[in-house]
Amino acid sequence: MTIAVIKTGGKQYKVSKGDKLKVEKLAGEVGDKIEFEEVLLVSDEKGAKLTIGQPTVKDKTVSATIVAQERAPKVTVIKYKRKTRYRKKQGHRQPYTQVEITNV
């Protein structure tokens, strides 16, 4: 089994084949195939064959399938200043894409 570290949406994820993870929203429909080309590290499970990119590993990609395009639960933001009658309530739902890693 191969392990890789990929970069997408300004974050890094440690992945292997069969993993499902939620990443920042990506363009595409459910069932589409995508490839992550920013692979920072590739290794076998025990770390014997370790390849570290400078900054990325050349000629390596991680393939995935889009499982869902969803939105996270609502986060409530409240701003309040005392003695000035200032109150503001806001809600936010961050969109994300759930992907399943098919090949490392």
C-alpha positions as CSV (number, residue, x, y, z in Angstrom):
1,M,0.0,0.0,0.0
2,T,1.3,3.4,-1.0
3,I,0.9,6.6,1.1
4,A,1.0,10.1,-0.4
5,V,0.8,13.7,0.8
6,I,-1.2,15.9,-1.5
7,K,-1.9,19.6,-1.5
8,T,-5.3,21.1,-2.5
9,G,-7.2,24.1,-1.4
10,G,-4.2,25.5,0.6
11,K,-4.2,22.4,2.8
12,Q,-2.2,19.1,2.9
13,Y,-3.7,15.7,3.2
14,K,-2.2,12.3,3.9
15,V,-3.9,9.8,1.6
16,S,-3.9,6.2,0.5
17,K,-6.0,4.1,-1.8
18,G,-9.7,3.9,-0.7
19,D,-9.6,7.0,1.6
20,K,-12.6,9.3,1.6
21,L,-11.9,12.9,2.5
22,K,-13.5,16.3,2.4
23,V,-11.6,19.0,0.6
24,E,-12.3,22.6,-0.4
25,K,-14.8,22.8,-3.2
26,L,-13.6,21.5,-6.6
27,A,-15.2,22.0,-10.0
28,G,-17.0,18.9,-11.3
29,E,-20.0,16.7,-10.9
30,V,-20.6,13.6,-8.8
31,G,-18.8,10.6,-10.4
32,D,-16.2,12.7,-12.3
33,K,-12.6,11.6,-12.1
34,I,-10.0,14.2,-11.0
35,E,-6.3,14.2,-10.5
36,F,-4.2,15.9,-7.8
37,E,-0.9,16.9,-9.4
38,E,0.6,18.6,-6.4
39,V,2.1,15.5,-4.7
40,L,4.5,16.5,-1.9
41,L,5.6,13.0,-0.7
42,V,5.2,9.4,-1.8
43,S,6.1,6.4,0.4
44,D,5.3,2.8,1.1
45,E,3.6,1.9,4.4
46,K,6.8,1.3,6.3
47,G,8.7,4.2,4.9
48,A,11.4,2.2,3.1
49,K,10.8,3.8,-0.3
50,L,10.4,7.4,0.6
51,T,10.3,10.1,-2.1
52,I,10.1,13.7,-1.0
53,G,9.3,16.4,-3.5
54,Q,11.2,19.7,-4.0
55,P,8.5,21.1,-3.7
56,T,6.5,18.4,-5.6
57,V,7.4,14.9,-6.8
58,K,7.7,14.8,-10.5
59,D,5.6,12.5,-12.7
60,K,3.4,11.4,-9.8
61,T,-0.3,12.1,-9.5
62,V,-3.1,10.9,-7.2
63,S,-6.4,10.0,-8.9
64,A,-9.8,10.4,-7.2
65,T,-13.5,10.3,-7.8
66,I,-15.9,12.9,-6.7
67,V,-18.4,11.3,-4.3
68,A,-20.4,14.4,-3.2
69,Q,-20.7,18.1,-3.6
70,E,-22.1,19.4,-0.3
71,R,-22.1,22.2,2.3
72,A,-20.9,22.0,5.9
73,P,-23.2,22.6,8.8
74,K,-24.1,26.2,9.5
75,V,-21.7,28.3,11.7
76,T,-23.3,31.3,13.4
77,V,-21.2,34.5,13.7
78,I,-22.4,37.1,16.2
79,K,-20.9,40.5,16.6
80,Y,-21.9,42.7,19.5
81,K,-20.7,46.0,21.0
82,R,-22.1,47.0,24.3
83,K,-23.7,50.4,25.0
84,T,-24.1,51.2,21.3
85,R,-27.1,49.1,20.3
86,Y,-24.9,47.3,17.7
87,R,-25.7,43.6,17.1
88,K,-25.1,41.6,14.0
89,K,-25.9,37.9,13.5
90,Q,-24.7,36.1,10.4
91,G,-24.6,32.5,9.3
92,H,-22.2,30.7,7.0
93,R,-22.1,27.3,5.3
94,Q,-18.8,26.4,3.7
95,P,-19.1,24.3,0.4
96,Y,-16.9,21.3,0.2
97,T,-16.2,18.3,-2.1
98,Q,-16.0,14.7,-0.8
99,V,-13.6,12.6,-2.8
100,E,-12.5,9.0,-2.8
101,I,-8.9,8.2,-3.6
102,T,-8.7,5.6,-6.4
103,N,-5.0,5.4,-7.2
104,V,-1.8,6.6,-5.7
